[in-house]
Amino acid sequence: MARPQKEGLDYFPLDLDIDQDDKLVVPIAKFGMQGFGIIIKLMMEIYRNGYFYQWGEKEQYVFASRVNVDINVIVEVVNECIKWGFFSQKLYEEHHILTSKGFQKRYIEAAKRRKEIVLMNEYLLVDVEELSQKFKIPITVVNVTKTTVNENINPSKSDSGATETPQSKVKESKVKNKRNPPRHPKTYAEDTLAFKIAAYLHKKIMEYAEALGVSHLVKNANLQKWADECRKIIEIDKRDKDEVRRLIDWTTSHNFWQRQILSPTNLRKHYEKLCIEMAAASAGSRKTSSGYGGGVQADPISVTESPKEQYEPMPGVGLE
């Protein structure tokens, strides 16, 4: 009986000059040996899994517990690594995974003794045909539903450049296009709920940025892309539109979160945490104003959640 193929690697690549990687200069300089240790542990998780590591809220807490480091420190280290290109920002924002072209290349090279490698099409950052030829390993690419996107790329069968003709290239190109047709991004009219939420969030961020004199940094937001992320918040995550509005109002006026939530992607990523903090802040304000905690009355300006009627209504998304 054939042994089942393990997804990850049996070892951690030791030939990596981690401290010489330009993409890690700033993260290591900012966080020192603690940051260096966190990065090493993350790399071990990536190679244990194969070539990527899921990095949602659950995984962040599990990892923090495993390495016994404050989760906020870990998130800051990861964000710094993403900022400087050590992890792919695109794949993190779209799929909440940590990976890079280097991780994928080293995974394929390390797994070259296997009979076949299976890779996810949505996560790919490398040229699988080129690496299949280089390391002499068949590679199959599948999508999220495990459906094959391409035929098995076999280096022994694909080395046919001498007999290749222009006609065969055109035919091959047509076949590839049929298997993996180009994606056309969805567009949103200005009167759709998703676009209105996106525009409202952008307006609130602009107000904060203008007060600081840096509105030029956030002025040219891609509202179509923002609207698509807002659609996911409403349709996929099943969030209530009025709750989303209240959360936008709260985060964009909060001393800490107004500097962190600068896009719907971050709003969606931290949604549960933000809602809990907003509710806790509101409960704390009510407790203080009710005479608890020494009988000090709450300053109306410090109350983080005002009654619903005091919120600026979001066009088309207001309370019914």
N, C-alpha and C positions, 0 to 999 in steps of 0.2 A: 504493500500500500504506500502510495506517495505521501510524503510528509506535507502537511499544509504549509502554504507560504506565509511567513511572518511579514507583517506590514512594515515594522520598523527595522532598524539596524541592530545588529548584535553588539555593536561597539560604538563608542563616541570617537569621531575622527580626531586624531591627535596632531595632525599635520596642519592645523589652522593657526596662523599667527594672529590670534585674536587681538592682542595688545598692539599690533601693527596695522590693524584695519582702520583706515581713515574714517569710516562711518561710525566707529565707536570711540573716537578720540574725545568728542564732547560729552557723551553719556558717562564715560569712565571718569573724565575730569570733574564732572559735576557731582557724581555720586560715589566716587572712590571705590574702595575694595568691596563695599556692600553692593554697589551697582554692578561691578565686575562679576561678583558671585551670582547675582540675580540673572545676568545675561547667560552665564555658563549653564545655570540650571534650566533656563528656558531652551537653550540649544539642545540640552540633553533630552528634554521633553519632545522637542521637534524630531530629533533623530530616533527616539523611541517609537514615535508614532509613524515615522517615515520621512516626510518632507514638509509637513505643516503641523501646526498645533492650534486647535480650536481655542479662541480667546474671547469667550463671552463672559458675562458677569459670574456665572457659576464657576467656570474654570479659573477665573481670577481669585475667587475666594478659596477654592480648593488648593491652588498653587501657593497662595499666601500662607495657608495653614500648614502646608507641607514644608515650606522653607522657613516658617516662623519669622516672617517679615511683615511689617504693616502694609496692608493692601494699597494704601495711598502712595507709599514709596514705590511699590512695584509698578503701579499704573504710570507714575511719573517716569520711571526708567524706560518702560515700554514705549510710552509716547515720544520720549526723546530718541529712542532707537528708530521709531517710525519716521520721525521728523528728518533724521539724517540719512534715511535710506537703508538702514540695516535690515529692516523688515519692509515688505511691500505695503505702502499706504493704500493703494487701490484695492488689494485683496482684503486688507483689514477692514476698510470701510464697507465693501460690498458683501463680504462673507464672514467677517469677524474671525479671521485666522491669521497666524503669524507664519510667514514664509518669505522666501526670497529666491532670486535666480540662483544664487550660490548654493543654498540649501538643496534645491531641486537637482542641480547638476551633481553635487556630491552624493546625493542619495542614489541617483542612477549609476554613478561610477561605482559606488560601494556595493550595489545590488547586481552587478554585471554577471555574477556567477549563477544567477537564477535563470530558469528557463524562460521567464517572461516577466515584464513589469507592467502593472496597470496604473495609469495616472488619471486624475480628474481633469476634464477639459476646462472647467471653469476656473481651476486653480493654476493653470499652466503659465509659466513665465519663460520657459526655455523652448528651443527648437528640438522637438523629440526626434525628428528624422535625422538631424545632424548628430545628436547624441547616440541614437541607435547605431548609426554607422561607426561612430568613434569608438564606442565601447562594445560593439558586436553583441547587442542584446535586443531581442524582440520587445517592442513596446506597444501596448494597446491603450487607447485613450477612450474613456467613457464619460458620460455626463452624470448629473446628480442622481438620476433614476437608474444608474448602472447600465444604460443602453450604450452600445458601442458607437462611438462617433466616427472612428476611422477603422480600417482594416488593420490587422496586426502588421506593424511596421517591422519587417524582417530584413536585417542587413544583408543576408545572403541572397535575397531575392531582389533587393532594390538597387544593387550595384549594376546598373544596365545602361550607363551613360553612353556607351559606344553605339548601341542600337537604338537609342532614343531619337525620335523624329519630332518636328514641330507639331505634326498632327496629333501624336500621342500626348504631348504636353497639353494641348488644348483640350483633348478628351479628358485627361486626368484632372484638369482644372475644373471642368464642368461637373465631374463626379464629386469633387470635393465641395463645390458650392451647393450641390444638392444635399449632401450629407450635413453640411454645416452652413446653412444660409445666413447671410448677414442680418444682424439685428437692427431694427429701426426703433430708436427710442420713442416712447410714448409722449405725446404732447398734451398739455393741459390748457384749456381755455381759462380766461381770467375769472369767469363766474363759477368755476368748479370749486368745491369745498377744499380740495387739496391745494389748489393754487392760492386761495384766500388765506389759508393757514400759513403757507410759506411766505406770502407777502406780509402778513401781520408780524411773523417772527422777524423778518428782515427789517421791517419798520422799527421794531423795538430795539434791535441790535444797532441800527443806524442812529437812533436817538442817543444811546449810550456812547457810541463811537464819536458822534458829533460833539458831545459834551467834553470829550477828551481831545478833540481836534485831530482825530485819526480816521475820520469817516471814509477817506479814500481807500483804506485797507479793506473795507467790507462792502464798498459801494457796488462793485460789479459782481454780485452773486448770481449764479445760474439758477434762476427761479424755477425753470422747468425741472432741473435736477432736484431742487429742494421740494418741489411739489410732488415728485414721485416718491421721495422719502416720506413726506407727510401722508401720502396715500397709504403707504405701508403701515404707518402709525395707526390710521383709522381702520383700514380694511383687514390687514393681516394681524396686527396686535390687538385689534378690537377695543381701541381707546375711545372714550366718550369725548365728543368735540368740545363740549363746555369745560371738561376737565383739562383738555389740552390747552384751551385758551387761558384758564386760570394758572396752569403751570408755566406757560410762556410769560405771563405777567409777573409771576413770582420770581422765576429764574433771572429775568432781565432786570430785576430791581434788587437782586440779592448781591451783597458785597463780594462773595466768592464766585457764585455760579454765573454771574453776568460776564465774567472773563473766561469761562470755560465753555458755555453753551453758545457757540457761534455758528451753528448749523443744525438743521434737523437731524443729521446723522448722530451728533452728540446728544441731542435731546432724546432721541429714540434709545440710544445706548444706555443712558443713565435714567430712563423714565421712572422705573420703580423706586430707585434711590431718591430721586428728586421729589416724587409724590410723598414718600415717607417723611423726608425732611420738611416739606412744606406743611404737612399735617402736624408734625411735631412742633414746628415753629408757631403754628396757629394755636395749638393746644397750650403751649407755653405762654403765649400772649394772653389767652383767655384766663389762664390760671392766675397770672400776675394781676390782671385787671379785676379779678374777683376778690382780691384781698389776700391770696395765699402768698407764701414766701416773704413774710415780714410786713404785709399790708401795703406795699408800695404800689401805687396806681400806675398803670401802663401809660407810657407816652404814646399818644395816637400815631405819631410819626414812626415809632419803632414797630408797630404791629405789621407783620409781614403779609398777612392775608386779610384784606378788607372784605366787608360784605359784598356779595355778588353784584349788587346794583352800583357799587362804586367803581367796578372795573370798567376800563375803556372797552366798549363793545367791539368785538372783531367783526368786520363787515360780513354779513351772511352766516356768521358762526355764533351769534349771540344766544343768550338764554331764551328759550321759547316760552 
